[in-house]
Amino acid sequence: MVGAAELTLDGAVGKLWGSAVLPAWRARGLCRQLVQRRATAAHRHGVRHCLVKARVGTPSPILRQGGFAQLATEVCYRRELA
């Protein structure tokens, strides 16, 4: 195995969770294929929309090229514990 990714189905929404490709196999289009195959699988199961949470860096261009549009910006909070 050189890569992995997760898809969960939640009603009419497919949630594409993290994906990873081994460093030696990167820059070969595998991440793009993992995104496309999960979206195709979701569609076969009646899903109408796919959501994915991604960092601004590496995955964002791949997602935009795959037809995804930015939906929101996440706000993170931190609390220091004694």
C-alpha positions as CSV (number, residue, x, y, z in Angstrom):
1,M,0.0,0.0,0.0
2,V,1.4,3.4,-0.9
3,G,-1.6,5.6,0.1
4,A,-4.8,5.6,2.1
5,A,-7.9,7.8,2.6
6,E,-11.2,7.6,4.3
7,L,-14.8,8.3,3.3
8,T,-17.8,8.3,5.5
9,L,-21.4,8.7,4.3
10,D,-23.8,10.9,6.3
11,G,-27.1,11.0,4.5
12,A,-26.7,13.1,1.4
13,V,-23.2,14.2,2.4
14,G,-19.9,12.4,1.8
15,K,-17.1,13.3,4.2
16,L,-13.6,12.9,2.8
17,W,-11.3,12.5,5.8
18,G,-7.5,12.6,5.8
19,S,-5.5,11.0,3.1
20,A,-1.8,10.2,3.0
21,V,0.7,9.0,0.4
22,L,4.1,7.7,1.2
23,P,6.9,10.2,0.4
24,A,8.5,8.1,-2.3
25,W,5.1,8.0,-4.2
26,R,4.2,11.6,-4.0
27,A,4.0,13.9,-7.1
28,R,2.4,11.2,-9.2
29,G,-1.2,12.2,-8.9
30,L,-2.1,9.6,-6.3
31,C,-3.7,12.2,-3.9
32,R,-5.8,13.5,-6.7
33,Q,-6.9,10.0,-7.5
34,L,-7.8,9.3,-3.9
35,V,-10.0,12.4,-3.9
36,Q,-11.7,11.5,-7.2
37,R,-12.3,7.8,-6.3
38,R,-13.9,8.8,-2.9
39,A,-16.1,11.3,-4.6
40,T,-17.1,8.8,-7.2
41,A,-17.9,6.1,-4.6
42,A,-19.9,8.6,-2.6
43,H,-21.9,9.5,-5.7
44,R,-22.7,5.8,-6.4
45,H,-24.2,5.7,-2.9
46,G,-26.5,8.6,-3.6
47,V,-24.5,11.4,-2.0
48,R,-25.1,14.8,-3.5
49,H,-22.3,16.8,-1.8
50,C,-18.8,16.0,-0.5
51,L,-17.1,17.9,2.2
52,V,-13.4,17.8,3.0
53,K,-11.4,19.7,5.6
54,A,-8.0,20.7,4.3
55,R,-5.0,22.8,5.1
56,V,-4.4,25.9,2.9
57,G,-1.1,24.4,1.6
58,T,-0.7,21.2,-0.3
59,P,-4.3,19.7,-0.6
60,S,-6.1,22.9,-1.4
61,P,-4.9,23.2,-5.1
62,I,-5.7,19.5,-5.7
63,L,-9.2,20.0,-4.3
64,R,-9.9,23.2,-6.3
65,Q,-8.7,21.4,-9.5
66,G,-11.2,18.6,-8.6
67,G,-14.1,21.0,-8.5
68,F,-14.3,21.7,-4.8
69,A,-14.9,25.3,-3.6
70,Q,-14.0,26.8,-0.3
71,L,-17.0,26.7,2.1
72,A,-15.7,28.2,5.3
73,T,-12.6,29.1,7.3
74,E,-12.1,27.3,10.5
75,V,-11.3,29.1,13.7
76,C,-9.2,27.4,16.3
77,Y,-9.2,28.1,20.0
78,R,-6.6,27.3,22.6
79,R,-6.8,27.1,26.4
80,E,-3.8,26.8,28.5
81,L,-4.1,24.2,31.3
82,A,-2.2,24.7,34.5
